[in-house]
Amino acid sequence: MKAVIQRVAFSDVKVDGETIGEIEKGFMILLGVQEGDTEADADLLAKKTANMRIFEDENGKMNLSLLDTGSACLVISQFTLCADCKKGNRPSFIGAAKPDEAEKLYEYFMEKLKDNGVEKVESGSFGADMKVTLLNDGPVTIILDSNTF
């Protein structure tokens, strides 16, 4: 399971021109579910995300987490994070989990964020053509892969 986490001052997601998810200060997370990912991967990723200290404290040091700041998450499903670009110029997405399994783990990941203390978790619409807007804060961007921890 892969996540691109961007610290944002604001983010929203629209489908067919209608806003379906919106947060102020927090994380906009692009989540890619790979073939073979399990609930254990989502558990690890959600815990790491909720506790990641990338908000500044009173001394300007990145030392505070979502939980410390009461910040929110906007989670967007993105199978393209699972792209294999080794051969040629057209990415292969064969490593992405099948849509039914990916959606189940996407929903599970969001529930685990809540279980880990994140009070507000917004989402996009799985499989939809979404338009995501964000205002990077920093910018701070972190890439997590559950296969690396």
C-alpha positions, 0 to 999 in steps of 0.5 A, a space after each residue: 500500500 502506498 501513500 503520498 501525504 501532502 501537508 495542506 492548508 486546504 484541500 477539496 475534491 469534486 466529482 461532476 463539479 460538486 464538492 464531495 470532500 473538503 478539509 482545512 489544515 491537515 493531510 491530503 493523502 493519495 492512496 494506492 492499493 497494490 495486489 497482495 496488500 492486506 488489512 495489516 498493511 492498512 493498519 500500519 499505514 494508518 498508525 504511521 500517518 496519524 502519528 507522523 510529526 510533520 506540523 510545526 511546533 512553537 519553535 518552528 520544528 516539525 514535531 507535531 502530528 495530526 493528533 496533536 493539532 486536531 487536523 483532518 485528512 482527505 483521502 483520495 484513491 489513486 491506483 496510478 501510484 501502483 504504476 510500473 514504469 520499468 519498460 517503455 513509456 506507457 505505465 503498467 498498472 498490473 500491480 494495482 489491486 483489483 477494484 473490489 479489493 482496493 475499495 475495501 482496503 481504501 475504506 478500511 484505511 480511512 476507518 483505521 485513521 479514525 480508530 487511531 484518533 483522527 477526528 475528521 476523515 473526508 474522502 473522494 469517490 472510489 473509481 470516479 473522475 475526481 478533481 482535487 484542489 490543494 494548497 500545499 503547506 510548506 510544501 511538505 510531501 511524504 511518501 510511505 510504502 507499507 512494504 518498507 516498514 
